[in-house]
Each structure stands twice: as C-alpha cells, then as structure tokens.
Amino acid sequence: MKGFCDEREWNYHNAKELAIDLNIEAGELLEQFRYLEGKEIDDAFKEKKDRICDELADVLMCVCRFAELYEIDLSDAYAKKIKESKAKYPVEKFKGLKKKYNEV
C-alpha cells in the first residue's frame, strides 16, 4: 500500500480519515445485502460476487493502510484477538449460541 499511496502523493491519510474510509467501504459492502433475507442473500452473492469482492478488497486496503501507517502487526493483533475471544467465548458455553459473552 505504501508504494501505491506514495506514487499518488496520498499523504493525507491519518487514523481519523482511514477509520472513516473503513466505515464507508464496509457500508458499501453491506449495501449489497440490504433488505435481503435467507436464500436472497446467497443469490445476491452469486449475482454480485465481483462487486462484493471489490468492496471487501476496499475494506482490506483501508485496514492494511491503517496498520502500515501506525506500525500495527496485523498477524500479532489477529492472534491476540483470537486468544482473547477464545477465553471470552469458550466452546463449552457458546457452541451454537448467538449471544454475547455478557448475555450468558
């Protein structure tokens, strides 16, 4: 991402702008499924797969740029989050449940 942004002199990226961009791009991904239920969601994915992939890539680009600028090791952050989530949501208590940790 650094080379891509440097070539274009996109030096305006900061935490606030990237957080905004991330939410906008996530919203564009969500828009592909708006008002759909059940089988319609699967059908929309099949029909709009290229568009959905583009939006998902935009989200990933925002995440990667943020991590790059603020020296966040995404592999470490992900591993830490998985470890915390395993502790917060043990299999024996949460298997098959759609509840938050504070609802059980």
C-alpha positions as CSV (number, residue, x, y, z in Angstrom):
1,M,0.0,0.0,0.0
2,K,2.8,2.4,0.8
3,G,4.2,2.4,-2.7
4,F,0.7,2.8,-4.2
5,C,-0.1,5.7,-2.0
6,D,3.4,7.3,-2.3
7,E,3.2,7.3,-6.1
8,R,-0.1,9.2,-5.9
9,E,1.2,11.6,-3.1
10,W,-1.7,10.5,-0.9
11,N,-0.1,11.8,2.2
12,Y,-3.4,12.9,3.8
13,H,-4.1,9.5,5.4
14,N,-4.4,9.6,9.2
15,A,-6.2,7.5,11.7
16,K,-9.4,9.5,11.5
17,E,-9.6,9.6,7.7
18,L,-8.8,5.9,7.5
19,A,-11.4,5.0,10.1
20,I,-14.0,7.0,8.1
21,D,-12.9,5.3,4.9
22,L,-13.1,1.9,6.5
23,N,-16.7,2.5,7.6
24,I,-17.7,3.9,4.2
25,E,-16.3,0.9,2.4
26,A,-17.8,-1.5,4.9
27,G,-21.1,0.2,4.3
28,E,-20.8,-0.3,0.6
29,L,-20.2,-4.0,1.2
30,L,-23.3,-4.1,3.5
31,E,-25.3,-2.3,0.9
32,Q,-25.0,-5.4,-1.4
33,F,-27.2,-7.3,1.0
34,R,-29.6,-4.6,2.1
35,Y,-33.2,-5.8,2.5
36,L,-32.4,-9.4,1.7
37,E,-33.3,-12.4,3.7
38,G,-32.5,-16.1,3.7
39,K,-31.9,-17.5,0.2
40,E,-31.9,-14.0,-1.3
41,I,-28.5,-13.4,0.4
42,D,-27.0,-16.4,-1.2
43,D,-28.5,-15.5,-4.6
44,A,-27.2,-11.9,-4.3
45,F,-23.7,-13.2,-3.6
46,K,-23.8,-15.3,-6.7
47,E,-25.1,-12.4,-8.8
48,K,-22.9,-9.7,-7.3
49,K,-19.8,-11.7,-6.5
50,D,-17.4,-9.4,-8.4
51,R,-18.9,-6.3,-6.8
52,I,-18.8,-7.9,-3.3
53,C,-15.2,-8.9,-3.8
54,D,-14.3,-5.3,-4.8
55,E,-15.9,-3.9,-1.7
56,L,-14.3,-6.5,0.5
57,A,-10.9,-5.6,-1.1
58,D,-11.6,-1.9,-0.4
59,V,-12.1,-2.7,3.3
60,L,-8.9,-4.7,3.4
61,M,-7.0,-1.9,1.7
62,C,-8.2,0.5,4.4
63,V,-7.2,-1.9,7.2
64,C,-3.8,-2.6,5.6
65,R,-3.1,1.1,5.1
66,F,-4.0,1.9,8.7
67,A,-1.8,-0.9,10.0
68,E,1.0,0.2,7.8
69,L,0.9,3.9,8.9
70,Y,0.6,3.1,12.6
71,E,3.0,0.1,12.6
72,I,0.4,-2.4,13.7
73,D,1.4,-6.0,13.0
74,L,-1.9,-7.5,11.9
75,S,-0.8,-11.1,12.4
76,D,0.0,-10.3,16.0
77,A,-3.2,-8.3,16.5
78,Y,-5.2,-11.1,15.0
79,A,-3.6,-13.8,17.1
80,K,-4.1,-11.8,20.2
81,K,-7.8,-11.2,19.4
82,I,-8.4,-14.9,18.7
83,K,-6.8,-15.8,22.0
84,E,-9.0,-13.2,23.9
85,S,-12.1,-14.4,22.0
86,K,-11.4,-18.0,22.9
87,A,-11.3,-17.0,26.6
88,K,-14.4,-14.9,26.3
89,Y,-16.4,-17.4,24.3
90,P,-15.4,-20.9,25.5
91,V,-16.8,-23.7,23.2
92,E,-18.5,-25.5,26.0
93,K,-20.6,-22.4,26.8
94,F,-21.1,-20.8,23.4
95,K,-21.3,-23.6,20.8
96,G,-24.2,-22.8,18.6
97,L,-25.3,-19.7,20.6
98,K,-25.9,-16.3,19.1
99,K,-25.2,-14.4,22.2
100,K,-22.6,-12.0,23.6
101,Y,-20.4,-13.1,26.4
102,N,-22.3,-10.8,28.9
103,E,-25.7,-12.4,27.9
104,V,-24.9,-15.9,29.1
